[in-house]
Amino acid sequence: MDAGTQEPAAAARIREIRQRIDQIDQAIIDLWQERARLSQEVGATRMASGGTRLVLSREREILERFRVALGSDGTQLALLLLRAGRGPL
């Protein structure tokens, strides 16, 4: 894996950092998939009991939480998470 530098100490540190980034990425993927499954279960349970498919007030809460924590990128991330959990509309 190219570290982008020829300096051995810097290259070694970059490899260490990248290993941690890869671990974090895997955790994000695992959590993303778990969240989507749980969200789908909530929707299926709600619909099976005669409820609505979506609860827009809940989606607004999630959007706001991510926006406050992460700014406009957080809003985009939350929209992706919501879409993964509810499936196509």
PDB file with one MODEL, atoms N, CA, C and O in Angstrom:
MODEL        1
ATOM      1  N   MET A   1       0.850  -1.177   0.000  1.00  0.00           N
ATOM      2  CA  MET A   1       0.000   0.000   0.000  1.00  0.00           C
ATOM      3  C   MET A   1       0.894   1.237   0.000  1.00  0.00           C
ATOM      4  O   MET A   1       1.787   1.375   0.835  1.00  0.00           O
ATOM      5  N   ASP A   2       0.641   2.118  -0.935  1.00  0.00           N
ATOM      6  CA  ASP A   2       1.444   3.332  -1.071  1.00  0.00           C
ATOM      7  C   ASP A   2       1.054   4.332   0.010  1.00  0.00           C
ATOM      8  O   ASP A   2      -0.112   4.708   0.128  1.00  0.00           O
ATOM      9  N   ALA A   3       2.025   4.754   0.788  1.00  0.00           N
ATOM     10  CA  ALA A   3       1.785   5.726   1.851  1.00  0.00           C
ATOM     11  C   ALA A   3       1.881   7.158   1.343  1.00  0.00           C
ATOM     12  O   ALA A   3       1.475   8.091   2.037  1.00  0.00           O
ATOM     13  N   GLY A   4       2.414   7.339   0.140  1.00  0.00           N
ATOM     14  CA  GLY A   4       2.540   8.678  -0.405  1.00  0.00           C
ATOM     15  C   GLY A   4       3.769   9.418   0.071  1.00  0.00           C
ATOM     16  O   GLY A   4       3.902  10.619  -0.164  1.00  0.00           O
ATOM     17  N   THR A   5       4.666   8.721   0.734  1.00  0.00           N
ATOM     18  CA  THR A   5       5.914   9.319   1.197  1.00  0.00           C
ATOM     19  C   THR A   5       7.009   8.261   1.207  1.00  0.00           C
ATOM     20  O   THR A   5       6.742   7.073   1.389  1.00  0.00           O
ATOM     21  N   GLN A   6       8.232   8.705   1.012  1.00  0.00           N
ATOM     22  CA  GLN A   6       9.379   7.797   1.043  1.00  0.00           C
ATOM     23  C   GLN A   6      10.036   7.746   2.417  1.00  0.00           C
ATOM     24  O   GLN A   6      10.898   6.900   2.654  1.00  0.00           O
ATOM     25  N   GLU A   7       9.647   8.632   3.323  1.00  0.00           N
ATOM     26  CA  GLU A   7      10.258   8.688   4.641  1.00  0.00           C
ATOM     27  C   GLU A   7       9.728   7.515   5.475  1.00  0.00           C
ATOM     28  O   GLU A   7       8.524   7.437   5.717  1.00  0.00           O
ATOM     29  N   PRO A   8      10.604   6.602   5.920  1.00  0.00           N
ATOM     30  CA  PRO A   8      10.160   5.364   6.568  1.00  0.00           C
ATOM     31  C   PRO A   8       9.288   5.556   7.808  1.00  0.00           C
ATOM     32  O   PRO A   8       8.285   4.859   7.960  1.00  0.00           O
ATOM     33  N   ALA A   9       9.644   6.475   8.688  1.00  0.00           N
ATOM     34  CA  ALA A   9       8.853   6.669   9.912  1.00  0.00           C
ATOM     35  C   ALA A   9       7.456   7.197   9.584  1.00  0.00           C
ATOM     36  O   ALA A   9       6.464   6.755  10.164  1.00  0.00           O
ATOM     37  N   ALA A  10       7.392   8.137   8.659  1.00  0.00           N
ATOM     38  CA  ALA A  10       6.095   8.695   8.261  1.00  0.00           C
ATOM     39  C   ALA A  10       5.253   7.630   7.573  1.00  0.00           C
ATOM     40  O   ALA A  10       4.052   7.530   7.824  1.00  0.00           O
ATOM     41  N   ALA A  11       5.875   6.833   6.706  1.00  0.00           N
ATOM     42  CA  ALA A  11       5.154   5.773   6.005  1.00  0.00           C
ATOM     43  C   ALA A  11       4.609   4.742   6.997  1.00  0.00           C
ATOM     44  O   ALA A  11       3.482   4.270   6.850  1.00  0.00           O
ATOM     45  N   ALA A  12       5.405   4.399   7.999  1.00  0.00           N
ATOM     46  CA  ALA A  12       4.952   3.442   9.007  1.00  0.00           C
ATOM     47  C   ALA A  12       3.768   4.006   9.793  1.00  0.00           C
ATOM     48  O   ALA A  12       2.797   3.297  10.059  1.00  0.00           O
ATOM     49  N   ARG A  13       3.853   5.276  10.160  1.00  0.00           N
ATOM     50  CA  ARG A  13       2.754   5.906  10.909  1.00  0.00           C
ATOM     51  C   ARG A  13       1.498   5.971  10.064  1.00  0.00           C
ATOM     52  O   ARG A  13       0.399   5.731  10.565  1.00  0.00           O
ATOM     53  N   ILE A  14       1.646   6.291   8.795  1.00  0.00           N
ATOM     54  CA  ILE A  14       0.489   6.341   7.900  1.00  0.00           C
ATOM     55  C   ILE A  14      -0.169   4.971   7.809  1.00  0.00           C
ATOM     56  O   ILE A  14      -1.396   4.876   7.817  1.00  0.00           O
ATOM     57  N   ARG A  15       0.628   3.907   7.722  1.00  0.00           N
ATOM     58  CA  ARG A  15       0.066   2.552   7.679  1.00  0.00           C
ATOM     59  C   ARG A  15      -0.711   2.236   8.957  1.00  0.00           C
ATOM     60  O   ARG A  15      -1.786   1.638   8.901  1.00  0.00           O
ATOM     61  N   GLU A  16      -0.166   2.638  10.114  1.00  0.00           N
ATOM     62  CA  GLU A  16      -0.864   2.431  11.386  1.00  0.00           C
ATOM     63  C   GLU A  16      -2.205   3.162  11.402  1.00  0.00           C
ATOM     64  O   GLU A  16      -3.232   2.600  11.782  1.00  0.00           O
ATOM     65  N   ILE A  17      -2.171   4.413  10.985  1.00  0.00           N
ATOM     66  CA  ILE A  17      -3.397   5.216  10.973  1.00  0.00           C
ATOM     67  C   ILE A  17      -4.417   4.595  10.022  1.00  0.00           C
ATOM     68  O   ILE A  17      -5.600   4.504  10.352  1.00  0.00           O
ATOM     69  N   ARG A  18      -3.970   4.174   8.862  1.00  0.00           N
ATOM     70  CA  ARG A  18      -4.881   3.571   7.893  1.00  0.00           C
ATOM     71  C   ARG A  18      -5.501   2.276   8.404  1.00  0.00           C
ATOM     72  O   ARG A  18      -6.656   1.977   8.103  1.00  0.00           O
ATOM     73  N   GLN A  19      -4.736   1.509   9.176  1.00  0.00           N
ATOM     74  CA  GLN A  19      -5.302   0.297   9.775  1.00  0.00           C
ATOM     75  C   GLN A  19      -6.445   0.655  10.712  1.00  0.00           C
ATOM     76  O   GLN A  19      -7.486  -0.001  10.713  1.00  0.00           O
ATOM     77  N   ARG A  20      -6.247   1.697  11.508  1.00  0.00           N
ATOM     78  CA  ARG A  20      -7.317   2.125  12.415  1.00  0.00           C
ATOM     79  C   ARG A  20      -8.508   2.654  11.633  1.00  0.00           C
ATOM     80  O   ARG A  20      -9.655   2.385  11.991  1.00  0.00           O
ATOM     81  N   ILE A  21      -8.247   3.405  10.568  1.00  0.00           N
ATOM     82  CA  ILE A  21      -9.334   3.899   9.722  1.00  0.00           C
ATOM     83  C   ILE A  21     -10.123   2.728   9.158  1.00  0.00           C
ATOM     84  O   ILE A  21     -11.353   2.767   9.131  1.00  0.00           O
ATOM     85  N   ASP A  22      -9.434   1.694   8.710  1.00  0.00           N
ATOM     86  CA  ASP A  22     -10.122   0.508   8.175  1.00  0.00           C
ATOM     87  C   ASP A  22     -10.982  -0.156   9.243  1.00  0.00           C
ATOM     88  O   ASP A  22     -12.079  -0.628   8.946  1.00  0.00           O
ATOM     89  N   GLN A  23     -10.498  -0.199  10.482  1.00  0.00           N
ATOM     90  CA  GLN A  23     -11.292  -0.763  11.576  1.00  0.00           C
ATOM     91  C   GLN A  23     -12.545   0.078  11.829  1.00  0.00           C
ATOM     92  O   GLN A  23     -13.637  -0.454  12.023  1.00  0.00           O
ATOM     93  N   ILE A  24     -12.368   1.385  11.823  1.00  0.00           N
ATOM     94  CA  ILE A  24     -13.507   2.284  12.018  1.00  0.00           C
ATOM     95  C   ILE A  24     -14.504   2.131  10.880  1.00  0.00           C
ATOM     96  O   ILE A  24     -15.711   2.076  11.116  1.00  0.00           O
ATOM     97  N   ASP A  25     -14.008   2.061   9.645  1.00  0.00           N
ATOM     98  CA  ASP A  25     -14.895   1.869   8.497  1.00  0.00           C
ATOM     99  C   ASP A  25     -15.719   0.601   8.653  1.00  0.00           C
ATOM    100  O   ASP A  25     -16.916   0.598   8.364  1.00  0.00           O
ATOM    101  N   GLN A  26     -15.086  -0.480   9.108  1.00  0.00           N
ATOM    102  CA  GLN A  26     -15.826  -1.732   9.277  1.00  0.00           C
ATOM    103  C   GLN A  26     -16.881  -1.601  10.362  1.00  0.00           C
ATOM    104  O   GLN A  26     -17.987  -2.125  10.231  1.00  0.00           O
ATOM    105  N   ALA A  27     -16.537  -0.901  11.433  1.00  0.00           N
ATOM    106  CA  ALA A  27     -17.517  -0.676  12.494  1.00  0.00           C
ATOM    107  C   ALA A  27     -18.698   0.140  11.974  1.00  0.00           C
ATOM    108  O   ALA A  27     -19.847  -0.146  12.311  1.00  0.00           O
ATOM    109  N   ILE A  28     -18.424   1.146  11.162  1.00  0.00           N
ATOM    110  CA  ILE A  28     -19.489   1.966  10.582  1.00  0.00           C
ATOM    111  C   ILE A  28     -20.377   1.103   9.691  1.00  0.00           C
ATOM    112  O   ILE A  28     -21.603   1.201   9.755  1.00  0.00           O
ATOM    113  N   ILE A  29     -19.773   0.269   8.870  1.00  0.00           N
ATOM    114  CA  ILE A  29     -20.547  -0.624   7.991  1.00  0.00           C
ATOM    115  C   ILE A  29     -21.426  -1.554   8.821  1.00  0.00           C
ATOM    116  O   ILE A  29     -22.613  -1.716   8.538  1.00  0.00           O
ATOM    117  N   ASP A  30     -20.836  -2.161   9.846  1.00  0.00           N
ATOM    118  CA  ASP A  30     -21.599  -3.076  10.701  1.00  0.00           C
ATOM    119  C   ASP A  30     -22.756  -2.355  11.388  1.00  0.00           C
ATOM    120  O   ASP A  30     -23.873  -2.871  11.430  1.00  0.00           O
ATOM    121  N   LEU A  31     -22.492  -1.169  11.926  1.00  0.00           N
ATOM    122  CA  LEU A  31     -23.542  -0.397  12.597  1.00  0.00           C
ATOM    123  C   LEU A  31     -24.605   0.077  11.612  1.00  0.00           C
ATOM    124  O   LEU A  31     -25.795   0.080  11.928  1.00  0.00           O
ATOM    125  N   TRP A  32     -24.176   0.474  10.425  1.00  0.00           N
ATOM    126  CA  TRP A  32     -25.124   0.886   9.376  1.00  0.00           C
ATOM    127  C   TRP A  32     -26.099  -0.243   9.084  1.00  0.00           C
ATOM    128  O   TRP A  32     -27.310  -0.029   9.029  1.00  0.00           O
ATOM    129  N   GLN A  33     -25.569  -1.442   8.896  1.00  0.00           N
ATOM    130  CA  GLN A  33     -26.411  -2.588   8.575  1.00  0.00           C
ATOM    131  C   GLN A  33     -27.336  -2.940   9.735  1.00  0.00           C
ATOM    132  O   GLN A  33     -28.505  -3.264   9.521  1.00  0.00           O
ATOM    133  N   GLU A  34     -26.822  -2.879  10.955  1.00  0.00           N
ATOM    134  CA  GLU A  34     -27.670  -3.155  12.122  1.00  0.00           C
ATOM    135  C   GLU A  34     -28.776  -2.117  12.232  1.00  0.00           C
ATOM    136  O   GLU A  34     -29.932  -2.457  12.484  1.00  0.00           O
ATOM    137  N   ARG A  35     -28.421  -0.851  12.043  1.00  0.00           N
ATOM    138  CA  ARG A  35     -29.411   0.212  12.132  1.00  0.00           C
ATOM    139  C   ARG A  35     -30.499   0.038  11.081  1.00  0.00           C
ATOM    140  O   ARG A  35     -31.682   0.205  11.379  1.00  0.00           O
ATOM    141  N   ALA A  36     -30.111  -0.293   9.864  1.00  0.00           N
ATOM    142  CA  ALA A  36     -31.093  -0.488   8.793  1.00  0.00           C
ATOM    143  C   ALA A  36     -32.042  -1.631   9.151  1.00  0.00           C
ATOM    144  O   ALA A  36     -33.253  -1.508   8.971  1.00  0.00           O
ATOM    145  N   ARG A  37     -31.503  -2.736   9.653  1.00  0.00           N
ATOM    146  CA  ARG A  37     -32.356  -3.871  10.040  1.00  0.00           C
ATOM    147  C   ARG A  37     -33.339  -3.474  11.139  1.00  0.00           C
ATOM    148  O   ARG A  37     -34.524  -3.802  11.072  1.00  0.00           O
ATOM    149  N   LEU A  38     -32.839  -2.772  12.144  1.00  0.00           N
ATOM    150  CA  LEU A  38     -33.705  -2.369  13.247  1.00  0.00           C
ATOM    151  C   LEU A  38     -34.783  -1.397  12.774  1.00  0.00           C
ATOM    152  O   LEU A  38     -35.943  -1.508  13.171  1.00  0.00           O
ATOM    153  N   SER A  39     -34.407  -0.467  11.944  1.00  0.00           N
ATOM    154  CA  SER A  39     -35.367   0.501  11.424  1.00  0.00           C
ATOM    155  C   SER A  39     -36.441  -0.193  10.595  1.00  0.00           C
ATOM    156  O   SER A  39     -37.624   0.134  10.696  1.00  0.00           O
ATOM    157  N   GLN A  40     -36.024  -1.144   9.783  1.00  0.00           N
ATOM    158  CA  GLN A  40     -36.998  -1.902   8.991  1.00  0.00           C
ATOM    159  C   GLN A  40     -37.939  -2.690   9.893  1.00  0.00           C
ATOM    160  O   GLN A  40     -39.130  -2.804   9.601  1.00  0.00           O
ATOM    161  N   GLU A  41     -37.411  -3.232  10.986  1.00  0.00           N
ATOM    162  CA  GLU A  41     -38.250  -3.964  11.931  1.00  0.00           C
ATOM    163  C   GLU A  41     -39.263  -3.032  12.594  1.00  0.00           C
ATOM    164  O   GLU A  41     -40.424  -3.397  12.774  1.00  0.00           O
ATOM    165  N   VAL A  42     -38.820  -1.832  12.954  1.00  0.00           N
ATOM    166  CA  VAL A  42     -39.745  -0.852  13.535  1.00  0.00           C
ATOM    167  C   VAL A  42     -40.874  -0.564  12.550  1.00  0.00           C
ATOM    168  O   VAL A  42     -42.047  -0.575  12.923  1.00  0.00           O
ATOM    169  N   GLY A  43     -40.518  -0.308  11.297  1.00  0.00           N
ATOM    170  CA  GLY A  43     -41.540  -0.002  10.295  1.00  0.00           C
ATOM    171  C   GLY A  43     -42.499  -1.152  10.080  1.00  0.00           C
ATOM    172  O   GLY A  43     -43.708  -0.943   9.991  1.00  0.00           O
ATOM    173  N   ALA A  44     -41.977  -2.364   9.994  1.00  0.00           N
ATOM    174  CA  ALA A  44     -42.828  -3.536   9.787  1.00  0.00           C
ATOM    175  C   ALA A  44     -43.752  -3.752  10.988  1.00  0.00           C
ATOM    176  O   ALA A  44     -44.928  -4.078  10.822  1.00  0.00           O
ATOM    177  N   THR A  45     -43.222  -3.571  12.181  1.00  0.00           N
ATOM    178  CA  THR A  45     -44.028  -3.737  13.389  1.00  0.00           C
ATOM    179  C   THR A  45     -45.119  -2.685  13.452  1.00  0.00           C
ATOM    180  O   THR A  45     -46.266  -2.987  13.782  1.00  0.00           O
ATOM    181  N   ARG A  46     -44.762  -1.457  13.136  1.00  0.00           N
ATOM    182  CA  ARG A  46     -45.730  -0.365  13.160  1.00  0.00           C
ATOM    183  C   ARG A  46     -46.840  -0.616  12.145  1.00  0.00           C
ATOM    184  O   ARG A  46     -48.019  -0.452  12.461  1.00  0.00           O
ATOM    185  N   MET A  47     -46.470  -1.011  10.931  1.00  0.00           N
ATOM    186  CA  MET A  47     -47.477  -1.244   9.890  1.00  0.00           C
ATOM    187  C   MET A  47     -48.353  -2.458  10.213  1.00  0.00           C
ATOM    188  O   MET A  47     -49.555  -2.444   9.946  1.00  0.00           O
ATOM    189  N   ALA A  48     -47.756  -3.503  10.788  1.00  0.00           N
ATOM    190  CA  ALA A  48     -48.522  -4.699  11.137  1.00  0.00           C
ATOM    191  C   ALA A  48     -49.550  -4.410  12.223  1.00  0.00           C
ATOM    192  O   ALA A  48     -50.547  -5.121  12.352  1.00  0.00           O
ATOM    193  N   SER A  49     -49.300  -3.367  12.998  1.00  0.00           N
ATOM    194  CA  SER A  49     -50.242  -3.016  14.062  1.00  0.00           C
ATOM    195  C   SER A  49     -51.204  -1.911  13.627  1.00  0.00           C
ATOM    196  O   SER A  49     -51.921  -1.340  14.449  1.00  0.00           O
ATOM    197  N   GLY A  50     -51.210  -1.618  12.331  1.00  0.00           N
ATOM    198  CA  GLY A  50     -52.143  -0.628  11.806  1.00  0.00           C
ATOM    199  C   GLY A  50     -51.611   0.791  11.789  1.00  0.00           C
ATOM    200  O   GLY A  50     -52.352   1.732  11.506  1.00  0.00           O
ATOM    201  N   GLY A  51     -50.342   0.950  12.087  1.00  0.00           N
ATOM    202  CA  GLY A  51     -49.748   2.286  12.096  1.00  0.00           C
ATOM    203  C   GLY A  51     -49.312   2.731  10.708  1.00  0.00           C
ATOM    204  O   GLY A  51     -49.523   2.036   9.714  1.00  0.00           O
ATOM    205  N   THR A  52     -48.711   3.885  10.669  1.00  0.00           N
ATOM    206  CA  THR A  52     -48.252   4.445   9.402  1.00  0.00           C
ATOM    207  C   THR A  52     -46.883   3.885   9.033  1.00  0.00           C
ATOM    208  O   THR A  52     -46.151   3.387   9.889  1.00  0.00           O
ATOM    209  N   ARG A  53     -46.554   3.970   7.774  1.00  0.00           N
ATOM    210  CA  ARG A  53     -45.250   3.486   7.312  1.00  0.00           C
ATOM    211  C   ARG A  53     -44.124   4.347   7.855  1.00  0.00           C
ATOM    212  O   ARG A  53     -43.085   3.835   8.271  1.00  0.00           O
ATOM    213  N   LEU A  54     -44.333   5.656   7.850  1.00  0.00           N
ATOM    214  CA  LEU A  54     -43.316   6.606   8.311  1.00  0.00           C
ATOM    215  C   LEU A  54     -43.879   7.461   9.428  1.00  0.00           C
ATOM    216  O   LEU A  54     -45.080   7.722   9.497  1.00  0.00           O
ATOM    217  N   VAL A  55     -42.981   7.891  10.299  1.00  0.00           N
ATOM    218  CA  VAL A  55     -43.328   8.876  11.323  1.00  0.00           C
ATOM    219  C   VAL A  55     -42.399  10.063  11.064  1.00  0.00           C
ATOM    220  O   VAL A  55     -41.235  10.070  11.462  1.00  0.00           O
ATOM    221  N   LEU A  56     -42.954  11.059  10.385  1.00  0.00           N
ATOM    222  CA  LEU A  56     -42.130  12.180   9.948  1.00  0.00           C
ATOM    223  C   LEU A  56     -41.520  12.954  11.112  1.00  0.00           C
ATOM    224  O   LEU A  56     -40.414  13.480  10.987  1.00  0.00           O
ATOM    225  N   SER A  57     -42.216  13.031  12.233  1.00  0.00           N
ATOM    226  CA  SER A  57     -41.646  13.747  13.380  1.00  0.00           C
ATOM    227  C   SER A  57     -40.388  13.031  13.871  1.00  0.00           C
ATOM    228  O   SER A  57     -39.432  13.686  14.286  1.00  0.00           O
ATOM    229  N   ARG A  58     -40.374  11.709  13.831  1.00  0.00           N
ATOM    230  CA  ARG A  58     -39.186  10.944  14.223  1.00  0.00           C
ATOM    231  C   ARG A  58     -38.049  11.209  13.233  1.00  0.00           C
ATOM    232  O   ARG A  58     -36.902  11.393  13.640  1.00  0.00           O
ATOM    233  N   GLU A  59     -38.363  11.230  11.947  1.00  0.00           N
ATOM    234  CA  GLU A  59     -37.323  11.512  10.955  1.00  0.00           C
ATOM    235  C   GLU A  59     -36.752  12.910  11.143  1.00  0.00           C
ATOM    236  O   GLU A  59     -35.545  13.107  11.001  1.00  0.00           O
ATOM    237  N   ARG A  60     -37.593  13.871  11.458  1.00  0.00           N
ATOM    238  CA  ARG A  60     -37.105  15.238  11.712  1.00  0.00           C
ATOM    239  C   ARG A  60     -36.177  15.270  12.919  1.00  0.00           C
ATOM    240  O   ARG A  60     -35.166  15.972  12.900  1.00  0.00           O
ATOM    241  N   GLU A  61     -36.507  14.513  13.977  1.00  0.00           N
ATOM    242  CA  GLU A  61     -35.635  14.444  15.158  1.00  0.00           C
ATOM    243  C   GLU A  61     -34.249  13.915  14.782  1.00  0.00           C
ATOM    244  O   GLU A  61     -33.230  14.451  15.217  1.00  0.00           O
ATOM    245  N   ILE A  62     -34.226  12.872  13.980  1.00  0.00           N
ATOM    246  CA  ILE A  62     -32.958  12.274  13.565  1.00  0.00           C
ATOM    247  C   ILE A  62     -32.163  13.253  12.714  1.00  0.00           C
ATOM    248  O   ILE A  62     -30.964  13.434  12.928  1.00  0.00           O
ATOM    249  N   LEU A  63     -32.824  13.882  11.752  1.00  0.00           N
ATOM    250  CA  LEU A  63     -32.155  14.868  10.903  1.00  0.00           C
ATOM    251  C   LEU A  63     -31.549  15.995  11.745  1.00  0.00           C
ATOM    252  O   LEU A  63     -30.415  16.415  11.513  1.00  0.00           O
ATOM    253  N   GLU A  64     -32.308  16.469  12.709  1.00  0.00           N
ATOM    254  CA  GLU A  64     -31.831  17.566  13.547  1.00  0.00           C
ATOM    255  C   GLU A  64     -30.651  17.126  14.403  1.00  0.00           C
ATOM    256  O   GLU A  64     -29.685  17.874  14.547  1.00  0.00           O
ATOM    257  N   ARG A  65     -30.714  15.927  14.972  1.00  0.00           N
ATOM    258  CA  ARG A  65     -29.608  15.424  15.803  1.00  0.00           C
ATOM    259  C   ARG A  65     -28.314  15.368  15.003  1.00  0.00           C
ATOM    260  O   ARG A  65     -27.262  15.788  15.485  1.00  0.00           O
ATOM    261  N   PHE A  66     -28.390  14.851  13.784  1.00  0.00           N
ATOM    262  CA  PHE A  66     -27.198  14.741  12.946  1.00  0.00           C
ATOM    263  C   PHE A  66     -26.730  16.119  12.477  1.00  0.00           C
ATOM    264  O   PHE A  66     -25.528  16.366  12.385  1.00  0.00           O
ATOM    265  N   ARG A  67     -27.673  17.016  12.179  1.00  0.00           N
ATOM    266  CA  ARG A  67     -27.293  18.358  11.734  1.00  0.00           C
ATOM    267  C   ARG A  67     -26.556  19.105  12.838  1.00  0.00           C
ATOM    268  O   ARG A  67     -25.536  19.747  12.590  1.00  0.00           O
ATOM    269  N   VAL A  68     -27.081  19.016  14.061  1.00  0.00           N
ATOM    270  CA  VAL A  68     -26.449  19.700  15.190  1.00  0.00           C
ATOM    271  C   VAL A  68     -25.047  19.143  15.428  1.00  0.00           C
ATOM    272  O   VAL A  68     -24.106  19.899  15.669  1.00  0.00           O
ATOM    273  N   ALA A  69     -24.913  17.824  15.360  1.00  0.00           N
ATOM    274  CA  ALA A  69     -23.618  17.197  15.661  1.00  0.00           C
ATOM    275  C   ALA A  69     -22.608  17.368  14.543  1.00  0.00           C
ATOM    276  O   ALA A  69     -21.414  17.517  14.805  1.00  0.00           O
ATOM    277  N   LEU A  70     -23.075  17.349  13.284  1.00  0.00           N
ATOM    278  CA  LEU A  70     -22.142  17.268  12.159  1.00  0.00           C
ATOM    279  C   LEU A  70     -22.327  18.340  11.089  1.00  0.00           C
ATOM    280  O   LEU A  70     -21.611  18.337  10.087  1.00  0.00           O
ATOM    281  N   GLY A  71     -23.257  19.240  11.278  1.00  0.00           N
ATOM    282  CA  GLY A  71     -23.478  20.276  10.280  1.00  0.00           C
ATOM    283  C   GLY A  71     -24.221  19.743   9.068  1.00  0.00           C
ATOM    284  O   GLY A  71     -24.931  18.741   9.153  1.00  0.00           O
ATOM    285  N   SER A  72     -24.054  20.419   7.937  1.00  0.00           N
ATOM    286  CA  SER A  72     -24.808  20.034   6.738  1.00  0.00           C
ATOM    287  C   SER A  72     -24.445  18.632   6.257  1.00  0.00           C
ATOM    288  O   SER A  72     -25.295  17.936   5.702  1.00  0.00           O
ATOM    289  N   ASP A  73     -23.201  18.207   6.460  1.00  0.00           N
ATOM    290  CA  ASP A  73     -22.840  16.833   6.112  1.00  0.00           C
ATOM    291  C   ASP A  73     -23.627  15.838   6.960  1.00  0.00           C
ATOM    292  O   ASP A  73     -23.978  14.756   6.489  1.00  0.00           O
ATOM    293  N   GLY A  74     -23.902  16.203   8.205  1.00  0.00           N
ATOM    294  CA  GLY A  74     -24.695  15.346   9.071  1.00  0.00           C
ATOM    295  C   GLY A  74     -26.104  15.157   8.549  1.00  0.00           C
ATOM    296  O   GLY A  74     -26.669  14.067   8.638  1.00  0.00           O
ATOM    297  N   THR A  75     -26.669  16.224   8.003  1.00  0.00           N
ATOM    298  CA  THR A  75     -28.001  16.126   7.415  1.00  0.00           C
ATOM    299  C   THR A  75     -27.993  15.142   6.257  1.00  0.00           C
ATOM    300  O   THR A  75     -28.898  14.317   6.130  1.00  0.00           O
ATOM    301  N   GLN A  76     -26.979  15.229   5.420  1.00  0.00           N
ATOM    302  CA  GLN A  76     -26.886  14.309   4.280  1.00  0.00           C
ATOM    303  C   GLN A  76     -26.702  12.871   4.754  1.00  0.00           C
ATOM    304  O   GLN A  76     -27.303  11.950   4.199  1.00  0.00           O
ATOM    305  N   LEU A  77     -25.883  12.680   5.767  1.00  0.00           N
ATOM    306  CA  LEU A  77     -25.674  11.347   6.321  1.00  0.00           C
ATOM    307  C   LEU A  77     -26.977  10.800   6.894  1.00  0.00           C
ATOM    308  O   LEU A  77     -27.321   9.641   6.661  1.00  0.00           O
ATOM    309  N   ALA A  78     -27.695  11.624   7.636  1.00  0.00           N
ATOM    310  CA  ALA A  78     -28.962  11.186   8.219  1.00  0.00           C
ATOM    311  C   ALA A  78     -29.962  10.801   7.137  1.00  0.00           C
ATOM    312  O   ALA A  78     -30.691   9.821   7.289  1.00  0.00           O
ATOM    313  N   LEU A  79     -30.004  11.561   6.049  1.00  0.00           N
ATOM    314  CA  LEU A  79     -30.916  11.218   4.956  1.00  0.00           C
ATOM    315  C   LEU A  79     -30.580   9.850   4.369  1.00  0.00           C
ATOM    316  O   LEU A  79     -31.477   9.070   4.048  1.00  0.00           O
ATOM    317  N   LEU A  80     -29.295   9.563   4.233  1.00  0.00           N
ATOM    318  CA  LEU A  80     -28.884   8.248   3.733  1.00  0.00           C
ATOM    319  C   LEU A  80     -29.264   7.144   4.712  1.00  0.00           C
ATOM    320  O   LEU A  80     -29.755   6.092   4.302  1.00  0.00           O
ATOM    321  N   LEU A  81     -29.041   7.377   5.997  1.00  0.00           N
ATOM    322  CA  LEU A  81     -29.417   6.390   7.007  1.00  0.00           C
ATOM    323  C   LEU A  81     -30.918   6.126   6.993  1.00  0.00           C
ATOM    324  O   LEU A  81     -31.359   4.978   7.057  1.00  0.00           O
ATOM    325  N   LEU A  82     -31.686   7.188   6.910  1.00  0.00           N
ATOM    326  CA  LEU A  82     -33.142   7.033   6.889  1.00  0.00           C
ATOM    327  C   LEU A  82     -33.583   6.252   5.666  1.00  0.00           C
ATOM    328  O   LEU A  82     -34.445   5.379   5.766  1.00  0.00           O
ATOM    329  N   ARG A  83     -33.006   6.554   4.519  1.00  0.00           N
ATOM    330  CA  ARG A  83     -33.370   5.835   3.298  1.00  0.00           C
ATOM    331  C   ARG A  83     -33.002   4.355   3.407  1.00  0.00           C
ATOM    332  O   ARG A  83     -33.762   3.492   2.967  1.00  0.00           O
ATOM    333  N   ALA A  84     -31.845   4.063   3.990  1.00  0.00           N
ATOM    334  CA  ALA A  84     -31.431   2.663   4.138  1.00  0.00           C
ATOM    335  C   ALA A  84     -32.390   1.911   5.053  1.00  0.00           C
ATOM    336  O   ALA A  84     -32.644   0.723   4.851  1.00  0.00           O
ATOM    337  N   GLY A  85     -32.914   2.594   6.044  1.00  0.00           N
ATOM    338  CA  GLY A  85     -33.795   1.938   6.999  1.00  0.00           C
ATOM    339  C   GLY A  85     -35.219   1.765   6.540  1.00  0.00           C
ATOM    340  O   GLY A  85     -35.890   0.813   6.941  1.00  0.00           O
ATOM    341  N   ARG A  86     -35.690   2.661   5.713  1.00  0.00           N
ATOM    342  CA  ARG A  86     -37.096   2.580   5.313  1.00  0.00           C
ATOM    343  C   ARG A  86     -37.272   1.959   3.941  1.00  0.00           C
ATOM    344  O   ARG A  86     -38.376   1.547   3.585  1.00  0.00           O
ATOM    345  N   GLY A  87     -36.196   1.884   3.164  1.00  0.00           N
ATOM    346  CA  GLY A  87     -36.310   1.369   1.813  1.00  0.00           C
ATOM    347  C   GLY A  87     -36.905   2.412   0.891  1.00  0.00           C
ATOM    348  O   GLY A  87     -37.143   3.549   1.299  1.00  0.00           O
ATOM    349  N   PRO A  88     -37.145   2.027  -0.352  1.00  0.00           N
ATOM    350  CA  PRO A  88     -37.706   3.002  -1.303  1.00  0.00           C
ATOM    351  C   PRO A  88     -39.120   3.383  -0.921  1.00  0.00           C
ATOM    352  O   PRO A  88     -39.899   2.559  -0.440  1.00  0.00           O
ATOM    353  N   LEU A  89     -39.435   4.645  -1.143  1.00  0.00           N
ATOM    354  CA  LEU A  89     -40.802   5.121  -0.839  1.00  0.00           C
ATOM    355  C   LEU A  89     -41.747   4.833  -1.974  1.00  0.00           C
ATOM    356  O   LEU A  89     -42.930   5.163  -1.890  1.00  0.00           O
TER     357      LEU A  89
ENDMDL
END
